[in-house]
Amino acid sequence: MGLKTKYQYTYFIYPYLIEENNYRNYLYKLLKNDKCMLKIFEPQKDTRIDAYFLPEIKSKMFWSLNMSTQGLRDYETMDLNMKATVLSKKYCNVFEYILDKDIPGKIGEKNGIFFDINKVEIVCFNTGICFLLMKTVLDTGVEFADVLNFNYKFRDIQSKIGHTKEYDNIKIQTQKFDNMQKFSEFLEQLTSRNIEAKKINLDTDRLITYSYTCLDQESWNETTDILNLEKEFEKYRSIKPANEQVSDVTYSKDCVYKEKYMYYGFANNSTVLLTSEANIQNYTELLFEYENSQLYHFVYYLHQKVYLNKLNYEIKQAKNFENIKSRFITFAKADWIYEITNNLIGAVLDKYYRKELKLDETFIRLKSKYDLLYKDYEVNKTNKHNNWLIVIIGFIIIIGVIKLWFKIGG
């Protein structure tokens, strides 16, 4: 008998880039879209975010938390052009895409997996780096194997668009998304063509997976065979189908964090959380925290990862070092050095997020490239300065010789 779920959801995250000189226009496009609403964070309503993040991050990611009532009124009175200009100066903006109703879908023709798309958000940073967050929820009472198969299939749904046959019989059966091409059009409508992402070697074919599952108490309790449970969890962590054979659990503490009835799993392109209803807080508190503060924490670091790749691309181009220098130093001072949270679980997640996304490793490698480019830039600048000195000295000598010649001739 398979593992039964109490509740589950999966966010699929699609990263995309907007050219920085077109970022304000993109925000205007979102504001003009009746289905896109700027998400206003309020201390009374967003208590989890307010308590989770440290002040510096809150002021950047969730700037409306500190905004006065009059400030919000002033913003609402602005026209769309002025709003776009104001928002383009903010470090981060979050938009909610208003769905007419839950969008039902189905994977497979016969024994399909039914699911809803019931939440869509767009998170935009002033670097032009954005993320589309799409929350999917399976029908109640599904087995854990369904979750494994769904995550495995759906994360590659974007890469199969345009093929003559739909990937593994995946069909999204709804009036809005009655086929894969309609889903592609929905993505392009909100994210544009995402040409810039290809320049920095950003994988946009495979969606980033951020998943939560709470098993029912009969499936995970004091008498549960933990070895078999952990084999299933390893499939979950590494986004494998249910029929994948796991002979041994070989993951290390570097990619898994465990507490009783709570397993976090981390990989380069995914984060998952498996819990049991044996602990009541897992489905009354943690499931909300995970898709709220902890999700935005993850997105913050996804932005850092993509921005480091973007800087790496610009350093390779080496067209304007002064601009690269300014951007690198600003990132190091404004983003890299700040702590995110003092929350106990948040501090643990921080360590795992950074490691699995290879942030420190990428930053050190980028810093080495930057140092070499900087030295080369300083050498060239010194050489140019010396060349000018030689020219000036030569000119002075010539003037002196001419004066001396006239003096002798006189």
Buried (B, 14 or more C-beta within 10 A) or exposed (E): EEBBBBBBBBBBBBBBBBEBEEBBEBBBBBBEBEBBBBBBBBBEEBEBBBEBBBEBBBEBBBBBBEBEEEEEEEBEEEEEEEBBBBBBEBBBBBBBBEBEEEBBBBBBEEEBBBBBBBBBBBBBBBBBBBBBBBBBBBEEEBBBBBBBBBBBBBBBBBBBBEEEEBBBEBBBBBEBBEEBEBBBEBBEEBBBEBEBBEEBEBEBEBBBBBBBBBBBBBBBEEEBEEEEBBBBBBBBBBBBBBEBEBEEBEBEEEBBBEEEBBBBBBBEBBBBBBBBBBBEEBBEEBBEBBBBBBBBBBBBBBBBBBBBBBBBBBBEEEEEBEEBBEBBEEBEEEBBEEEBBEBEBBEEBBEBBBBBBEBEEBBEEBEEBBEEBBEEBEEEEEEEEEEEEEEEEEEEEEEEEEEEEEEEEE
